[in-house]
């Protein structure tokens, strides 16, 4: 007589939700109700009815598939009603047996969740999500503003105004003054060249030559429109910066000493204030790590927050960032050890920070250059970003301060390690290594 296989359930009261744009299919355990699968609309009252039905069925944990941005309202409503929501990656549940449909998807989610075969994705707290939304909006505005600067440059080139050949930053002090005078109606090259700042390397005669072109009406119209869009986005950027500083001030729980305060009204004072607020929020000044500038630290903290207790250890954190080798072994043979592809914003920020260490005289800079000598630069960049991620994790979890050892001390440590390795290798071969005596 065949014995029935016993299936142990880790979450016997789990539910699965297949998220869609216009409706959501929900599956609950078969023992909780007569109709274990139901369809709900996407309106707020439909989501409230979904939460009521789940609570009435005795559900305590819900598996939610991350589909676009449609899962966000469902996640927030269910979380507000006291349900524990697990946001799962669609790649974990894409292998649905049989014919694929919305009904089978939600039932498959519910089955996988009940047996504990799913892993919850990391989602920061609600306070961090507020800052993250403002930071991402600021990043979008910066990208849009840069595109309008390119349109202004294109309009100038079409009029053969070669301002970019004599000025490195068209939207700097000199470039903006010249462009605004052009939009205001000034056409005399000598009058426009008088805006030249004393730090501009090009002479006034070179600027006059670059400002001699054809003043086509259609290109002037495009230049005026692009400048107006640039100013409008700049106004929204200032609003984002004010909102960001306001949110940081509300979350400053500590007082971290980051150095001497610059003079009031100076250019460095505004950046110092934001840096101080970020340090007070995180409990440590991440900008002390070589390669991590203010913008990079702002992106890191706005994406992950300051509480990393969701990750068991630093290895889990680096694996979530996609900076660890995804080793695939079959039959005792390593098939692949590459890092997985990921669009993680923190990963991208750390890799950009690692690239900036190529000319740094710090220990991290020496580490990056040593790896570049052993492997190709993309792999060295990933390995250095991994090291930066570990430093960020330890500073946020332990409150440790970063101290740069310096390039010379790092190179001396590597020299001693190489000498020790050579001595071990020589001893294994039956030889002994002695240092050369310095000539008298």
Secondary structure, 3 states (H helix, E strand, C coil): CCCCCCCCCCCCCEEEEECCCCEEEEECCCCCCCCCEEEEECCHHHHHHHHHHHHHCCCCEEEEECCCCCHHHHHHHHHHCCCEEEEECHHHCCCCCCCCCHHHHHHHHHHHHHCCCCCCCCCCCHHHHHHHHHHHHHHHHHHHHHHHHHHHHHHHHHCCCCHHHCCCCCCCHHHHHHHHHHHHCCCCHHHHHCCCCCCCCCCHHHHHHHCCCCCCHHHHHHHHHHHHHHHHHHHHHHHHHHHHHHHHHHHCCCCCCCCCCCCCCCHHHHHHHHHHHHHHHHCCCHHHCCCCCHHHHHHHHHHHCCCCCCCCCHHHHHHHHCCCECCEEECCEEEECCECCCCCHHHHHHHHHHHHHHHCCCHHHHHHHHHHHHCCHHHHHHHHHHHHHHHHHHHHHHCCCCCCCCHHHHHHHHHHHHHHHHHHHHHHCCCCCCCCCCCC
